[in-house]
Amino acid sequence: MLNKLNILRNSCKIDEHQDIIYLGTDALGLLGHCNRVTNIHRREMHKPDLSPQYVHLASSSIPFTSYLYGDDVSKNVSDIDSVNKVGNKI
């Protein structure tokens, strides 16, 4: 992509600029997908080390942030604890 941009720097060919934009967005999409798959595998590898009541923290339904288990880990843990207390009372 950088080589194409360097070549196109002096010329104004719109079609070739579109090709570079498509290449860039495809590359970003692939990187995003690889990051998600890597984080899912990291969570799966942590599951055996987690207590059985907190295995839900490694679920793929919890959104990713800059932290592996999300920004609200303490809130999620307290929610799990409260649900477990209610379940034990029943």
CYANA upper distance limits for C-alpha pairs under 8 A (distance plus 0.5 A):
  1 MET  CA      5 LEU  CA      6.70
  1 MET  CA     20 ILE  CA      6.71
  1 MET  CA     23 LEU  CA      7.83
  1 MET  CA     24 GLY  CA      8.13
  2 LEU  CA      6 ASN  CA      6.62
  3 ASN  CA      7 ILE  CA      6.77
  4 LYS  CA      8 LEU  CA      6.54
  4 LYS  CA     20 ILE  CA      7.96
  5 LEU  CA      9 ARG  CA      6.40
  5 LEU  CA     17 HIS  CA      8.48
  5 LEU  CA     20 ILE  CA      8.16
  7 ILE  CA     11 SER  CA      8.10
  8 LEU  CA     12 CYS  CA      7.13
  8 LEU  CA     13 LYS  CA      7.72
  8 LEU  CA     16 GLU  CA      8.33
  8 LEU  CA     17 HIS  CA      8.32
 13 LYS  CA     17 HIS  CA      7.01
 14 ILE  CA     18 GLN  CA      6.81
 15 ASP  CA     19 ASP  CA      6.97
 16 GLU  CA     20 ILE  CA      6.94
 17 HIS  CA     21 ILE  CA      6.81
 18 GLN  CA     22 TYR  CA      6.67
 19 ASP  CA     23 LEU  CA      6.70
 20 ILE  CA     24 GLY  CA      6.60
 21 ILE  CA     25 THR  CA      6.70
 22 TYR  CA     26 ASP  CA      6.56
 23 LEU  CA     27 ALA  CA      6.61
 24 GLY  CA     28 LEU  CA      6.71
 25 THR  CA     29 GLY  CA      6.58
 26 ASP  CA     30 LEU  CA      6.72
 27 ALA  CA     31 LEU  CA      6.69
 28 LEU  CA     32 GLY  CA      6.61
 29 GLY  CA     33 HIS  CA      6.70
 30 LEU  CA     34 CYS  CA      6.61
 31 LEU  CA     35 ASN  CA      6.63
 32 GLY  CA     36 ARG  CA      6.81
 33 HIS  CA     37 VAL  CA      6.74
 34 CYS  CA     38 THR  CA      6.54
 35 ASN  CA     39 ASN  CA      6.70
 36 ARG  CA     40 ILE  CA      6.70
 36 ARG  CA     64 PHE  CA      8.49
 37 VAL  CA     41 HIS  CA      6.75
 38 THR  CA     42 ARG  CA      6.69
 39 ASN  CA     43 ARG  CA      6.71
 39 ASN  CA     68 LEU  CA      7.32
 40 ILE  CA     44 GLU  CA      6.73
 40 ILE  CA     60 SER  CA      6.86
 41 HIS  CA     45 MET  CA      6.69
 42 ARG  CA     46 HIS  CA      6.92
 43 ARG  CA     47 LYS  CA      6.99
 43 ARG  CA     58 ALA  CA      5.59
 43 ARG  CA     59 SER  CA      8.07
 43 ARG  CA     68 LEU  CA      7.98
 43 ARG  CA     69 TYR  CA      8.45
 44 GLU  CA     58 ALA  CA      7.05
 46 HIS  CA     50 LEU  CA      7.10
 46 HIS  CA     58 ALA  CA      7.96
 47 LYS  CA     55 VAL  CA      6.49
 47 LYS  CA     58 ALA  CA      6.94
 50 LEU  CA     54 TYR  CA      6.72
 50 LEU  CA     55 VAL  CA      6.51
 51 SER  CA     55 VAL  CA      7.02
 53 GLN  CA     80 ILE  CA      8.07
 53 GLN  CA     84 ASN  CA      8.49
 54 TYR  CA     77 VAL  CA      7.75
 54 TYR  CA     80 ILE  CA      7.69
 55 VAL  CA     59 SER  CA      7.88
 57 LEU  CA     62 ILE  CA      7.78
 57 LEU  CA     69 TYR  CA      7.14
 57 LEU  CA     73 VAL  CA      8.42
 57 LEU  CA     76 ASN  CA      7.92
 57 LEU  CA     77 VAL  CA      8.44
 58 ALA  CA     62 ILE  CA      8.16
 58 ALA  CA     69 TYR  CA      7.47
 62 ILE  CA     69 TYR  CA      7.80
 62 ILE  CA     70 GLY  CA      7.60
 63 PRO  CA     69 TYR  CA      8.33
 63 PRO  CA     70 GLY  CA      6.82
 64 PHE  CA     68 LEU  CA      6.75
 64 PHE  CA     69 TYR  CA      7.21
 64 PHE  CA     70 GLY  CA      5.95
 65 THR  CA     69 TYR  CA      8.15
 65 THR  CA     70 GLY  CA      5.69
 65 THR  CA     71 ASP  CA      7.06
 66 SER  CA     70 GLY  CA      7.69
 66 SER  CA     71 ASP  CA      8.23
 67 TYR  CA     71 ASP  CA      6.84
 69 TYR  CA     73 VAL  CA      6.86
 72 ASP  CA     76 ASN  CA      6.67
 73 VAL  CA     77 VAL  CA      6.59
 74 SER  CA     78 SER  CA      6.68
 75 LYS  CA     79 ASP  CA      6.63
 76 ASN  CA     80 ILE  CA      6.68
 77 VAL  CA     81 ASP  CA      6.66
 78 SER  CA     82 SER  CA      6.66
 79 ASP  CA     83 VAL  CA      6.72
 80 ILE  CA     84 ASN  CA      6.61
 81 ASP  CA     85 LYS  CA      6.69
 82 SER  CA     86 VAL  CA      6.83
 83 VAL  CA     87 GLY  CA      6.63
 84 ASN  CA     88 ASN  CA      6.58
 85 LYS  CA     89 LYS  CA      6.81
 86 VAL  CA     90 ILE  CA      6.98
